[in-house]
Amino acid sequence: MYELSDDLRMLRDLAREFTAKEITPRAAEYDESGEWPWEIFHKAREVGLVNLNIPEEYGGLGATVLEESIVAEEMAYGCSGIQTALMLNQLAVLPILLAGTPEQKARYLSRLTEEGLVAAYCMTEPDAGSDVAGIKATATRRGDRYLLNGTKTWITDGPVASLFTVFAKTDPEAGRRGMSCFIVERDWPGVSTSKPLEKMGQHAAQACQVFFEEVEVPVENRLGKEGDGFLIAMKVFDRSRPPVAAAAIGVARRALDEAVRYAGERHAFGQPIAHFQGVGFMLADMAIRVEAGRHLAYKSAWLVDNGQRNTMVAAMAKAFCADAAMQNATDAVQIFGGNGYSREYPVEKLMRDAKIYQIYEGTTQIQKRIIQRELYR
Ligand SMILES: Cc1cc2nc3c(=O)[nH]c(=O)nc-3n(C[C@H](O)[C@H](O)[C@H](O)COP(=O)(O)OP(=O)(O)OC[C@H]3O[C@@H](n4cnc5c(N)ncnc54)[C@H](O)[C@@H]3O)c2cc1C
């Protein structure tokens, strides 16, 4: 566990080289334009860096959660907005991987890999985010179909997605046991999206509202049994949080590297600012966060890959790494002084991009709630 195997190192190097060539040089451009990075997506597809967790029989890489996490850290080092946009398919397909029938997998996973489509994950609603069981979207059975109604918000890649995995209540009176999950195609009547939402950071990872109005969803597009939705969502979190934590470490590591370089070059009072203990200790703390966070993220991935319960460690990883990204980005801005506040230097973007890690995939408070609950399990 303390050394990556040769295969993992090769994957890391592939992602690192791709990031240095294709992502880092274009990060500022996509941050400015807010466009979805189609060109980079297709290049990443060519080298096998998207659809990582889709099994090989459906055209993916069949990657483990640890492999996904390694790629996530590398790509987020270059731009966490582009990384999020490119890797969202892996979140969106998790309900299909976890609960799909062979027919559902063959039909939809193969389309994603063969046609180069994007999928999005639709849980959050305007009035229900942390409180997942409080969603209000409904799917009402009518013979061999469901009528889907509801509004989802903050759906990453929603503006460009062709497929959605959607959570809705099939029995609104039954609380968390009344939730089910469906595969919904974008071009079905009644599906529409808002304009991309304006946001603080991760501009390349466009997010929007998704509206479902009397959408007819065939019964064969339900994932698992009626009422399985909440359980599916919880299992998704165990697999989605490790790569998100690792991506946060990518941001934290980039902030550290930028700060180390700048502090070595910038002079004040006749010497490099790195010589001042006040700056050097900040750098040391940043390095500690990167090392510690990576171990937590990778361990949470390794546990789930090896069939062990990782709920608590994944929550620890997500909480710790999100805070590490935010703190390192903030400290990097501080070390850059006035230049840190300027858009001409890269750390201002890191600070805007880092904040979201404390919010999406469950806020830091929700992670701590999970840890607290697990301690008494
Ligand atoms: C850029 C972006 C991309 C996103 N992408 C997606 C996506 O692709 N798909 C998707 O489904 N969702 C997505 N989300 C939604 C995201 O997961 C939610 O915003 C998040 O879970 C928080 O929910 P909320 O915004 O409703 O906040 P709320 O749940 O209203 O929380 C508000 C505050 O209250 C705190 N709080 C709530 N409950 C508790 C509690 N029990 N104990 C302590 N504190 C609590 C929270 O920590 C937070 O600080 C995205 C959000 C953003 C901003």
The ligand as an ORCA input file, in Angstrom:
! r2SCAN-3c Opt
* xyz 0 1
  C     -20.975     23.007     -8.301
  C     -21.901     21.969     -7.765
  C     -22.017     20.743     -8.422
  C     -22.896     19.770     -7.953
  N     -23.083     18.614     -8.680
  C     -24.105     17.780     -8.347
  C     -24.470     16.681     -9.196
  O     -23.843     16.431    -10.234
  N     -25.545     15.927     -8.844
  C     -26.269     16.165     -7.711
  O     -27.226     15.426     -7.443
  N     -25.933     17.185     -6.870
  C     -24.889     18.008     -7.172
  N     -24.566     19.070     -6.358
  C     -25.338     19.302     -5.148
  C     -24.559     19.093     -3.874
  O     -24.345     17.715     -3.660
  C     -25.351     19.772     -2.730
  O     -25.243     21.172     -2.938
  C     -24.833     19.389     -1.361
  O     -25.100     18.038     -1.076
  C     -25.430     20.262     -0.256
  O     -26.814     20.338     -0.379
  P     -27.539     21.761     -0.343
  O     -26.860     22.652     -1.315
  O     -28.992     21.553     -0.508
  O     -27.248     22.358      1.096
  P     -28.109     22.060      2.410
  O     -28.395     20.614      2.529
  O     -29.249     23.003      2.448
  O     -27.063     22.467      3.542
  C     -26.848     23.839      3.911
  C     -25.869     23.841      5.088
  O     -26.452     23.143      6.197
  C     -25.573     22.118      6.632
  N     -26.345     20.967      7.076
  C     -27.401     20.363      6.462
  N     -27.826     19.309      7.167
  C     -27.010     19.205      8.245
  C     -26.917     18.325      9.355
  N     -27.754     17.293      9.490
  N     -25.943     18.535     10.275
  C     -25.070     19.566     10.148
  N     -25.112     20.456      9.114
  C     -26.059     20.265      8.185
  C     -24.726     21.766      5.405
  O     -23.487     21.176      5.773
  C     -24.547     23.137      4.778
  O     -23.493     23.814      5.420
  C     -23.637     20.021     -6.777
  C     -23.492     21.235     -6.095
  C     -22.658     22.205     -6.583
  C     -22.574     23.531     -5.855
*
